[in-house]
Amino acid sequence: MSPNTFKQIVLRERPVADILPDTFESKTKAFDELHVGKSQALVQVTYISLDPAMRGWLRDVRSYVPPVKIGEVMRSGGLGVVVSVGEGSKFQKGDLVQGRFGWTEYAVADDESMEKISPPPGTTSLDFLNTLGMTGMTAYFGLYDVGQLKAGETLVVSGAAGAVGALVCQLGKQAGARVIGIAGTSDKCAWLESDLGVDKALNYKSPTFREDFAKVVGYLDVYFDNVGGDILELALSRLNQNARIVLCGGISAYNDPQPKGLKGYMTLISQRAKMQGFIVFDYADQYPVAVKKIAAGLADGSIKSKFHIVEGLQNAPSALPMLFSGANVGKLVVKVSDEPSMSSKL
């Protein structure tokens, strides 16, 4: 690539079901096309986050954010370093920032769309794409605000070896709950039990999964749902009175053009239970509280984080489907660059 150009990955077409190799395409852009205006900064992107919600952003439907447009840089959260600033910018060259830069090597961003980050003791900048970022905020507020988890209760977490699920499991143990995690391989189940300390991990691919679920869980108080589908139906059949179901995601149906509806919802009536969805952005003014608590856990070792790092922006399109096949363990991120390699391009 020429030193005067950089790469972006844009949406080429909307997938009907699974994300395909030609869903996205790479574009070469010239730095001359970038213009840093007032209260803006040029950022060299170092890491981008891959998250299940990105599948929803590809659908041209009403949602909590507009869909990614055809030909638009694929949306994603990321980390980067400021390499130049416009007039009146609150940032300085060399600042480490997080923002929604998208799948690109460089981005011009408004000051108000970015946040300078300073990793607390015992943490790293990459934690801001995991436990100290949207992943952590989703787990924290989903469990505590929506789930209203209490000590002594039984918490069941689907997608427990994923980034959100793994943190929910750990926060549940901290809260004094009995925690059962659900994952799709024996290795993931072993990691949940030995490293994260869940009381029991169940493999949903086991032929005895339904029987194991009933035996181990009994009846649950909080079900933190990341997958939807058959496991959600099973959880609905095992509710204690006043149980809470936290609808965080439905990854089993994200690639299904016609997802099935629920059948077992009548137990919500008989058990006086609640099932509630949520969007993490609604808690933005409370993020500092969650960051402080989670950072303390990372520092003292009571909260563990795990990353699955894919090298190279060009591999983002092939890495994203890993989220839906269960190929990753821990937070899936793409490393775009090591550090700024230029003083200024503009």
C-alpha positions in Angstrom: 0.0 0.0 0.0 1.2 3.5 -0.8 2.3 5.7 2.1 -0.3 8.1 0.9 -3.2 5.7 1.1 -5.0 3.6 3.6 -7.6 0.8 3.7 -11.3 0.8 4.7 -13.8 -2.1 4.6 -17.3 -1.2 3.5 -20.7 -3.0 3.2 -21.1 -4.3 -0.3 -24.5 -6.0 0.1 -26.9 -6.9 2.9 -26.7 -10.6 3.8 -30.1 -12.5 3.8 -28.8 -15.2 6.2 -25.2 -15.9 6.9 -22.5 -13.3 6.4 -20.7 -14.2 3.2 -17.2 -13.5 1.8 -18.7 -10.9 -0.5 -20.8 -9.1 2.1 -18.0 -6.6 2.5 -15.3 -5.2 0.2 -12.0 -3.4 0.8 -11.5 0.2 -0.5 -8.3 2.1 -0.8 -8.6 5.7 0.2 -6.1 8.6 -0.2 -5.2 10.7 2.8 -5.9 13.7 0.7 -9.6 12.8 1.0 -9.5 13.3 4.7 -10.0 16.8 6.1 -9.7 17.5 9.9 -12.1 20.3 10.7 -12.8 22.3 13.8 -13.1 20.2 17.0 -12.1 17.1 15.1 -9.1 14.7 15.2 -7.4 12.3 12.9 -7.1 8.9 14.6 -4.9 5.9 13.6 -7.0 2.9 14.6 -5.2 0.2 16.6 -8.0 -2.3 17.4 -11.6 -2.8 16.4 -14.2 -4.7 18.3 -16.3 -7.5 16.8 -19.7 -7.9 18.4 -22.9 -9.9 17.7 -24.9 -6.7 17.5 -23.1 -5.9 14.3 -25.3 -8.5 12.5 -28.3 -6.5 13.4 -26.7 -3.3 12.0 -26.6 -4.9 8.6 -30.4 -5.2 8.4 -32.4 -2.4 6.8 -35.0 -2.4 9.6 -36.1 -0.1 12.4 -33.8 -0.5 15.4 -32.0 1.5 18.1 -29.5 2.8 15.5 -29.8 3.3 11.7 -28.6 0.4 9.6 -25.2 0.6 8.0 -25.6 1.9 4.4 -24.4 0.1 1.3 -21.0 1.5 0.5 -20.5 2.8 4.1 -17.6 1.9 6.3 -18.7 -1.0 8.5 -19.6 0.4 12.0 -17.7 -0.8 15.0 -16.2 0.4 18.2 -12.5 0.7 18.4 -9.3 2.1 20.0 -6.9 4.4 18.4 -4.2 7.1 18.8 -4.7 10.8 17.8 -2.1 11.7 15.1 -3.3 15.2 14.3 -6.0 17.6 15.6 -8.1 20.4 14.1 -8.6 23.9 15.4 -10.1 23.9 18.9 -9.9 20.2 19.5 -9.8 19.1 23.1 -7.4 16.2 22.2 -3.7 16.2 21.7 -1.4 14.3 19.4 -0.6 10.9 21.1 -3.9 10.7 23.1 -5.3 7.2 23.3 -9.0 7.3 22.5 -12.0 5.0 22.0 -14.8 5.7 19.7 -16.9 4.2 16.8 -14.3 4.5 14.2 -15.4 1.6 12.1 -13.5 -0.8 9.9 -10.8 1.5 8.8 -7.1 2.2 9.3 -7.6 5.9 9.8 -10.6 8.0 10.7 -11.5 11.6 11.2 -13.8 11.9 14.2 -15.6 14.7 16.0 -14.4 15.4 19.5 -17.8 14.6 21.0 -17.8 11.1 19.5 -14.5 10.1 21.2 -13.3 9.6 24.7 -9.7 9.7 25.9 -8.9 6.7 27.9 -6.4 6.2 30.7 -6.3 2.5 31.8 -6.7 2.2 35.6 -3.9 0.3 37.6 -4.0 -3.4 36.7 -5.7 -2.9 33.4 -4.7 -2.3 29.8 -6.1 -0.2 27.0 -7.5 -3.3 25.3 -9.8 -3.8 28.3 -11.8 -0.8 27.0 -13.0 -3.0 24.2 -14.0 -5.7 26.7 -14.7 -5.5 30.4 -14.2 -1.7 30.7 -16.1 -1.0 27.4 -19.5 -1.8 26.0 -19.0 -5.5 26.8 -18.5 -4.8 30.5 -21.3 -2.2 30.6 -23.7 -4.6 29.0 -22.9 -7.4 31.5 -23.0 -5.0 34.5 -26.3 -3.2 33.8 -28.0 -6.2 32.3 -27.3 -8.3 35.4 -27.7 -5.7 38.1 -30.4 -3.3 36.7 -32.5 -5.5 34.5 -31.8 -8.9 36.3 -31.8 -7.5 39.8 -29.7 -10.4 40.9 -29.6 -11.1 44.7 -27.3 -13.2 46.8 -28.4 -16.8 47.1 -30.3 -16.8 43.9 -29.7 -19.1 40.9 -28.3 -17.4 37.8 -28.1 -19.2 34.4 -26.1 -17.6 31.6 -26.2 -18.7 28.0 -23.3 -17.9 25.7 -21.3 -18.0 28.9 -17.9 -18.4 27.3 -18.4 -15.3 25.2 -17.2 -11.8 26.2 -20.5 -10.7 27.9 -21.4 -14.0 29.3 -18.1 -14.6 30.9 -18.2 -11.4 32.8 -21.9 -12.0 33.8 -20.8 -15.3 35.3 -18.1 -13.6 37.3 -20.2 -10.7 38.5 -22.8 -13.3 39.5 -20.4 -15.1 41.7 -19.2 -11.8 43.2 -22.9 -11.1 44.1 -23.2 -14.4 46.0 -25.4 -16.2 43.4 -25.2 -19.9 42.3 -24.0 -19.6 38.7 -24.6 -22.1 35.9 -23.0 -21.3 32.6 -24.0 -22.8 29.2 -21.4 -23.2 26.4 -20.9 -25.3 23.3 -17.7 -27.3 23.8 -16.1 -29.3 26.6 -13.1 -27.0 26.6 -15.2 -23.9 27.1 -17.1 -25.6 29.9 -13.9 -26.6 31.6 -12.6 -23.0 31.3 -15.8 -21.7 32.9 -15.5 -24.0 35.8 -11.7 -24.0 36.4 -10.9 -20.4 35.5 -14.0 -18.4 36.1 -15.4 -20.4 39.0 -18.9 -21.1 37.9 -20.7 -23.7 40.0 -21.4 -25.8 36.9 -21.0 -25.4 33.2 -23.3 -27.3 30.8 -22.6 -28.2 27.2 -25.7 -27.5 25.1 -24.5 -29.9 22.4 -24.5 -32.8 24.8 -27.3 -35.4 24.1 -28.3 -35.2 27.7 -28.4 -31.4 27.9 -32.1 -31.0 28.7 -31.9 -33.6 31.4 -28.7 -32.1 32.8 -30.2 -28.6 32.8 -33.2 -29.7 34.8 -31.1 -31.7 37.3 -28.4 -29.0 37.8 -30.5 -25.9 37.6 -33.7 -27.0 39.3 -35.5 -23.7 39.0 -33.8 -20.4 38.2 -34.2 -16.8 39.4 -32.3 -15.0 36.7 -31.7 -16.1 33.2 -29.2 -13.9 31.3 -29.9 -14.7 27.6 -27.4 -14.2 24.9 -28.7 -16.8 22.4 -32.5 -17.1 22.3 -34.0 -20.1 20.5 -34.3 -23.5 22.1 -32.3 -22.6 25.2 -34.5 -19.7 26.0 -37.5 -22.0 25.6 -35.9 -24.4 28.0 -35.2 -21.6 30.5 -38.8 -20.5 30.3 -39.9 -24.0 31.6 -37.6 -23.7 34.7 -38.6 -20.4 36.3 -39.0 -19.7 40.0 -41.7 -17.3 41.0 -40.7 -13.7 40.3 -37.9 -14.9 38.0 -36.3 -12.3 35.7 -35.1 -13.0 32.1 -32.6 -10.6 30.7 -32.8 -10.4 27.0 -29.3 -9.3 26.0 -29.0 -11.1 22.6 -30.4 -13.8 20.4 -27.3 -15.0 18.5 -29.0 -18.3 17.5 -31.4 -16.4 15.3 -29.3 -13.5 14.0 -28.7 -15.1 10.7 -32.2 -16.6 10.4 -34.4 -14.5 8.0 -37.5 -15.9 9.7 -36.7 -16.5 13.4 -39.2 -18.5 15.3 -41.4 -17.0 18.0 -41.6 -18.2 21.6 -43.9 -20.9 22.7 -43.3 -21.2 26.4 -44.1 -17.6 27.4 -47.2 -18.5 29.4 -44.9 -19.5 32.3 -44.2 -15.7 32.7 -47.8 -15.4 33.8 -48.0 -18.4 36.1 -44.6 -17.6 37.8 -45.2 -13.8 38.0 -41.9 -13.5 36.0 -40.5 -10.8 33.9 -38.7 -10.8 30.5 -37.0 -7.6 29.5 -34.7 -6.4 26.8 -32.3 -3.5 27.1 -29.8 -1.3 25.2 -26.6 -0.5 27.0 -26.4 3.0 25.6 -29.3 4.0 27.9 -26.9 3.7 30.9 -24.2 6.0 29.5 -24.4 8.4 32.4 -23.8 5.5 34.9 -20.8 4.0 33.1 -18.2 5.4 35.5 -19.7 3.5 38.4 -19.4 0.2 36.5 -15.9 1.0 35.2 -14.7 1.6 38.7 -16.1 -1.6 40.1 -14.9 -3.8 37.2 -11.5 -2.2 37.1 -11.0 -3.0 40.8 -11.8 -6.6 40.0 -9.3 -6.7 37.2 -6.6 -5.2 39.4 -7.1 -7.7 42.2 -7.6 -10.7 39.9 -11.1 -11.4 41.0 -12.3 -10.6 37.4 -10.6 -12.2 34.5 -10.7 -11.3 30.8 -9.8 -13.3 27.8 -9.2 -12.0 24.2 -9.3 -13.7 20.8 -7.2 -11.4 18.7 -7.3 -11.6 14.9 -4.4 -9.9 13.1 -5.1 -7.4 10.2 -8.0 -5.3 9.1 -8.4 -7.3 6.0 -9.4 -10.3 8.1 -12.3 -8.6 9.9 -14.9 -9.9 7.4 -13.9 -13.5 7.8 -13.5 -13.1 11.6 -17.0 -11.7 12.2 -18.8 -15.0 11.5 -16.8 -16.6 14.3 -19.2 -15.0 16.7 -22.1 -17.0 15.3 -20.3 -20.4 15.0 -18.8 -20.3 18.5 -15.2 -20.4 17.1 -14.0 -17.7 19.5 -13.4 -17.9 23.3 -13.4 -14.6 25.0 -13.7 -11.1 23.4 -13.2 -11.1 19.7 -11.1 -8.1 18.4 -9.1 -7.3 15.3 -5.6 -5.8 15.6 -5.4 -3.1 12.9 -2.0 -1.5 13.8 0.7 -1.5 16.5 1.1 2.2 17.0 1.1 5.4 15.0 3.7 5.2 12.2 3.5 8.8 11.1 3.7 12.3 12.7 0.9 13.7 10.6 -0.8 13.1 7.2 -2.8 16.3 7.1 
